[in-house]
């Protein structure tokens, strides 16, 4: 009844997809959760090389009654994937070019490959990639073994444990035991290796986009948010866990004083957000001030959790494509402009509100259902503010 | 003191206590009469809600600040203690350690809530967790007495005691001459900013 006829795409389009390297809209019938082939050699150590894996034949089907617009969108998608593929297949990935391309979004299938390169977790040199990743994973496993040997710091472990239990409580993936145990280990190792900050609530949220993205390489097109990783071979879980750890570590390294005593990095960002808002939207800034609303009251969480509490995880992942493409300042600098763009978006509403209403509104914004389009508009606005004010700021410092 | 009789006194109150004792659940049950353990995440920083309630035939507006329990946020959350009139100090009836930490919370409140007195109520939470109670009632009451606080046990899950906890707190604010006189609060502010902004009074009124 509901099943619509499918037909194969014309040959030339299929050829394009071959080049695109990503199984764009393939639907595998296999029920065993084996790694999706394009990433198998990348994420788990095998003898195949990465470039060869990218040559994997994608399967593509399209609805017979697809509209011209749908086909157009698909073609554009394939074109983008193709450009990513060409960059990734080079002996040395051109990081600048990859950043420029990824800024506008990474195809979901390629994120498990692109993100580690953007973060510096995977080297840009293809020849070094497999061995480097294998070494880093071994380092993580050894770190975990050592950290857990002879008992652990129970206070740290307890805090992590109670927070992992309440991480994304509405998403099935995070209710699975395998996921929870992996997150506990990741957060624990990071905490004890960074005693000056230790585990701070909110860092648990920051680990999840990585975990979800890396896991998605092995879910056979099943929705990763409903996936139970318990069915995967242990070696694969370990790889996802290790890569999540290193990528989280890279991210947090760019926010070095966010989570130490007094959280000076966050305090500084909040002050910058206030200053920025005064320039972008003077009326709103003075209204907030007149109402006695302080920026720390609503934007502390924006900084501590990088807006993850205001958006769903999928939106966050799309945001991070851009943040990661901004280089080492994505999470510390560009984020500020995203926050400013985000705040002034509600300006009209906020100007009508008093103290109580403002705070209550800003603490539960109607953004849980935001789509990729909304996020992309926000990112563009942030880019605009950054272009306008970033240099200005530099001038002031001189 | 108040020219406009429709102006409702605003009371700044706090929810404090260790991580995961159920502060946010109590907060949500009270403000929205809502409880869903499935959607509870750790509070980051401080959450704010406002609610008008009537106690002893007097309408008051409660501005409630629900604070994060983790130590790292202490320097942030303690800045909200300033000018608070009252605080619910919450512990988990089923986790003894959260009870043992109560003196620490009393000390924090005294240190950071400026020089005025703060009315306090010790709240034993998760009363519904049958069989896992490790703090008995008399022990809890003794701790509260010793610190000049009220004592109540609640369940955000069933709703038992939640409204009463806030009413008890408001009652204690009204009974504290340094906080309340002639049907009005002597000091009030919603903000973590300076007290001088408060004197304008009308700023926070309305809805």
Interface residues (C-beta under 8 A of the other chain):
Chain A: X159 X162 X163 X166 X167 X168 X169 X170 X197 X198 X200 X201 X202 X204 X259 X261 X262 X263 X290 X291 X292 X293 X294 X296 X297 X300 X301 X304 X305 X309 X354 X355 X356 X357 X359 X360 X363
Chain B: X19 X20 X38 X39 X40 X41 X42 X43 X44 X45 X46 X47 X48 X49 X50 X63 X68 X70 X72 X73 X75 X76 X79 X189 X190 X191 X192 X193 X197 X203 X204 X206 X207
